[in-house]
Amino acid sequence: MQNRKAAIFYFSGTGNTEIIAKRIADALERKDQRPDLFRMENILKGQQSVDYEAYGLIGIGHPVLGFGASGIVERFAEQLPDSAGTSTFVFKTASSPHYVNHGASNTVIRCLRNKGYNTFHNSIFAMPCNFFMKYDDRLNKQLYKTALHKVEILAEEVLCRTPKVLRIHPVLEKTLKMVYYFEDAHGGKVFAKGLKITASCTLCLKCVRDCPTSNIAEGKDGISFGQECIWCMRCIYSCPRKAIQATKIRSCVVEPYTGGPALYKLLEDPGNDGQFVNDRSTGYYKHFIDYIKEDDSL
Ligand SMILES: Cc1cc2nc3c(=O)[nH]c(=O)nc-3n(C[C@H](O)[C@H](O)[C@H](O)COP(=O)(O)O)c2cc1C
């Protein structure tokens, strides 16, 4: 089992989870284990097939959306074949490392357990917020650097099959699940209803090609949005002309969004020292202290 290959399957709306998935792959490669990387949406759209039997270690990554994984991640888990105990690790990215997010993968983990997978490691990476709140870019850089450090630890732990759990009180988990179900079932639909294309659209169709649920189409009246939006924000942030505008729940759009691929620019910015949260941080940022300090990276 130990010498079978590793694979990482991930969903990433705006690039944060993709960055972490790739860094985990790099860290595992430095330990002589190059995992294959798969985007869940390509598998669900039938664009890629997978020989799951070939893998002895499987990683599953997703962003936290409304205290849960997204429906797309649950659909991916449901289509997995049964397994005789394949070692599996789950990781998520979120704007906050707060324990309210700790149960976000639990539905997926339960599905994996029912199928016979052995999920021994569950972790969370705080990354730039792509929803409602624009973090200071010094914090974005600090979170990314902290995540890189934690990725190295994760790689060591998953190769040694060291267990890691994220705890959440069952009553809190049940309450947050209601928020999640509402967000998953209705949030995206409401949001997509208010999406409008502005005059700066060049009909490059990037949004049509990139939408993870194929919810964006080009018709005779131009670009239209269907009912399958999962509120991942990808179309809004990745449009090269910033031509997609939210008219409903518009305050959830972060401008400018400096997570995902834009993070690399922050890393190169010598004027950004990546120092934001420190021992004296208060208010909302206080809860980041332990997360950043946990592995001595403050
Ligand atoms: C609809 C939506 C809901 C979100 N809900 C949460 C949440 O419950 N908790 C949290 O910490 N971050 C939340 N976020 C922020 C994302 O989890 C975070 O920015 C993540 O790193 C994005 O990953 P991605 O770039 O791979 O999509 C939410 C983002 C969106 C778009």
The ligand as an SDF file (V2000), in Angstrom:
LIG
                    3D

 31 33  0  0  0  0  0  0  0  0999 V2000
  -19.7810   31.8430   -0.7710 C   0  0  0  0  0  0  0  0  0  0  0  0
  -18.5580   31.8570    0.1110 C   0  0  0  0  0  0  0  0  0  0  0  0
  -18.6650   31.4640    1.4300 C   0  0  0  0  0  0  0  0  0  0  0  0
  -17.5420   31.4890    2.2610 C   0  0  0  0  0  0  0  0  0  0  0  0
  -17.6790   31.0460    3.5330 N   0  0  0  0  0  0  0  0  0  0  0  0
  -16.6130   31.0400    4.3490 C   0  0  0  0  0  0  0  0  0  0  0  0
  -16.7420   30.5440    5.6710 C   0  0  0  0  0  0  0  0  0  0  0  0
  -17.7900   30.0430    6.0880 O   0  0  0  0  0  0  0  0  0  0  0  0
  -15.6530   30.6060    6.4790 N   0  0  0  0  0  0  0  0  0  0  0  0
  -14.4470   31.1240    6.0460 C   0  0  0  0  0  0  0  0  0  0  0  0
  -13.5080   31.1800    6.8340 O   0  0  0  0  0  0  0  0  0  0  0  0
  -14.2880   31.5510    4.7760 N   0  0  0  0  0  0  0  0  0  0  0  0
  -15.3400   31.5240    3.9160 C   0  0  0  0  0  0  0  0  0  0  0  0
  -15.1850   31.9430    2.6230 N   0  0  0  0  0  0  0  0  0  0  0  0
  -13.8410   32.3560    2.1450 C   0  0  0  0  0  0  0  0  0  0  0  0
  -13.1070   31.2290    1.4120 C   0  0  0  0  0  0  0  0  0  0  0  0
  -13.2480   29.9930    2.0910 O   0  0  0  0  0  0  0  0  0  0  0  0
  -11.6090   31.4770    1.2750 C   0  0  0  0  0  0  0  0  0  0  0  0
  -11.3180   32.7320    0.7530 O   0  0  0  0  0  0  0  0  0  0  0  0
  -10.9780   30.3600    0.4450 C   0  0  0  0  0  0  0  0  0  0  0  0
   -9.5830   30.3590    0.6180 O   0  0  0  0  0  0  0  0  0  0  0  0
  -11.2670   30.4700   -1.0390 C   0  0  0  0  0  0  0  0  0  0  0  0
  -10.6550   29.3870   -1.6960 O   0  0  0  0  0  0  0  0  0  0  0  0
  -10.5450   29.2650   -3.2720 P   0  0  0  0  0  0  0  0  0  0  0  0
   -9.7720   30.4680   -3.7430 O   0  0  0  0  0  0  0  0  0  0  0  0
   -9.8140   27.9910   -3.4870 O   0  0  0  0  0  0  0  0  0  0  0  0
  -11.9270   29.2410   -3.8090 O   0  0  0  0  0  0  0  0  0  0  0  0
  -16.2790   31.9220    1.7610 C   0  0  0  0  0  0  0  0  0  0  0  0
  -16.1780   32.3090    0.4230 C   0  0  0  0  0  0  0  0  0  0  0  0
  -17.2940   32.2760   -0.3980 C   0  0  0  0  0  0  0  0  0  0  0  0
  -17.1470   32.6950   -1.8390 C   0  0  0  0  0  0  0  0  0  0  0  0
  1  2  1  0
  2  3  1  0
  2 30  2  0
  3  4  2  0
  4  5  1  0
  4 28  1  0
  5  6  2  0
  6  7  1  0
  6 13  1  0
  7  8  2  0
  7  9  1  0
  9 10  1  0
 10 11  2  0
 10 12  1  0
 12 13  2  0
 13 14  1  0
 14 15  1  0
 14 28  1  0
 15 16  1  0
 16 17  1  0
 16 18  1  0
 18 19  1  0
 18 20  1  0
 20 21  1  0
 20 22  1  0
 22 23  1  0
 23 24  1  0
 24 25  2  0
 24 26  1  0
 24 27  1  0
 28 29  2  0
 29 30  1  0
 30 31  1  0
M  END
$$$$
